[in-house]
Amino acid sequence: MTVDDIKKPVKEEMALFEKKFKSAMKSDVALLDKITHYIIKRKGKQLRPLFVFLSAKMIAPVEEGTYIAASLIELLHTATLVHDDVVDDASERRGFLSINALWKNKIAVLVGDFLLSQGLLLTTSKNRIDLLHLVSKAVKAMSEGELLQMEKSRKMDITEEVYYKIIKQKTASLVAACCATGACSVTKNKELIANMEKVGIYVGMAFQIKDDIFDYGFSNEIGKPTGIDIKERKLTLPLIYVMNKVEKKQKKLIINTIKKDQQDSKKINEIISMVINEGGIHYAEKKMHYYKDLALKQLDYLPSSPSKEAFIGLINYSINRKK
């Protein structure tokens, strides 16, 4: 299924959401309005709101709370991305100039703060603290995941178990918030909400493993890798698997290269070749499918519907996408 196919059951809701989201970004300050307009124009595939709306519509018809949930997720996530670009001193985001590159760090930080406060106001003014609680939990987990990764990257001691903890917090927690808030917007059934949160965790884990595989090139064109994760001292699943598999001497060589020669393209390419040849990609793909299957199994109890079929399509898209 293409993204357009997946969007079909919630096409009207997504169109209305765009209008509501634009109004949630509005400000009386001309500069701020200009910047938020720039952000809206460069939005991606909108997978997060899609998770929210499909999670809701699989259970019951979409309500006003569903629009609040989707807007809250987008506001808080966009705020974290703007702040991330400042922290990373990144000049690009999705192929376009970042906010800090165009308007400098101070303005970017303030824009991020504005988006966060809009998200808080949106939920508190509509008395949807339940939605705010779920998303706040995710933002907390994302921060902790980033800090845990930084701590472990310095020591170079990320085990497979720690890796799963990091990606669960860094990536899966937000997808879980999308699914849980979608469900929470249309039902009070706590078991149902918790179940959808679990679905989101599994999908998010599979999604992040797919991202980590991309660093070694696509499956059909291994040999065109980027090696960005290695250069940034990020130990991801393909590399962790190989480091646990090879002899001590090779492991030491990998660690020394990442610590001291991470900008040496030749040495980085040697590590990439080792990861590919020792089965790191194959192992990561196997784990990615394991989490995808867990997510699908978690949906078994929900009745068939166009929204459920689209949601299954969205799960499959998460691991079959080309970028």
C-alpha positions, 0 to 999 in steps of 0.5 A: 500500500502507498501512503495515499492508499493508507490515508484513504479511510481518514482522508477527510479527517486528515484534510480537516486536521491540516486546517486545525493544525494551521490555526493552532500554529497561528500567532500575532507576531509576524516573525513567528507566523512567518516561521511557523508557515515555513514549518507547515510548508515543509512537513513530511508524510505526516505519518504521526497524525496518520497513526493517531487517526487510524488508531482512533477510527479502528475503534470508533468514529473520530471525535474532536479529541482526535484532532486535539491529540494529532495537533498535540503530537505534531506541536510537541514533536516539531518543538523537539526537532527545532530544539534538536537542530539547535543542539546538533548545530544542524543546518538542514532538516529533510533537505531544507534549511533548518530554523536555526540556520535561517533565523539563528539559535535564539529565535529557533529555541524560542520558536520551539518553546512557543510550539510546546506552550501551544500544545499545553494550551490546546489540551488544558483549554479543552480539559484533555489532561489525559491526552497531555499525560500520554504525550508528556510521558513520551517526551520525557522518555525521548529525552531520557533515551537521547541522554542514555545514548550519549552516555553509552556512546562515550563509554562504547558499551552498548549491549543489545539489551541497552540498544532496545531500551534506547530505541524504545525511549527515543523513537518508539515512545512517540509512536506509542503516544500516537496510537494511545492518544488516538485510542484515548480520544474515542474510548475510556477503555483503559485496556484498549488504550494500553494495548494500542500503546503496545502496538505503537512501541512495537511499530516504533522499534521496527521503524528505528531498526529500519532507520539503522539499516539505512546507514549501511545502504538499502538492502538491494544496493548494499555498498552505497552506505552513509556511515553517518551513525558510526561517524557520530559514534552511535552504536546501532543493532547491525554493529552491536551484533557484529561486535559481539560476534567477532574476536576481541582483536577485531572488536578493539579495532572497531572501537578504536576506529570509532573513537579516534578515526571516525572521520577516516572514510576508508576505515569507516568503509572497512567497518561497514563491509565487516558489518555486512559480511558478518551478517549484521544487516541480516540479523537486524532485518530479522529483529525488525520483522520480529517487532513488526509481527508483534505489532500485527499480533496485537491488532488481532482482537480488533474487528476488520475494517478499512481503517484496520487494513490501512493501519496494517498497511502503515505498519508494513510501510514502516519497514518497507519504506525506501527512506 
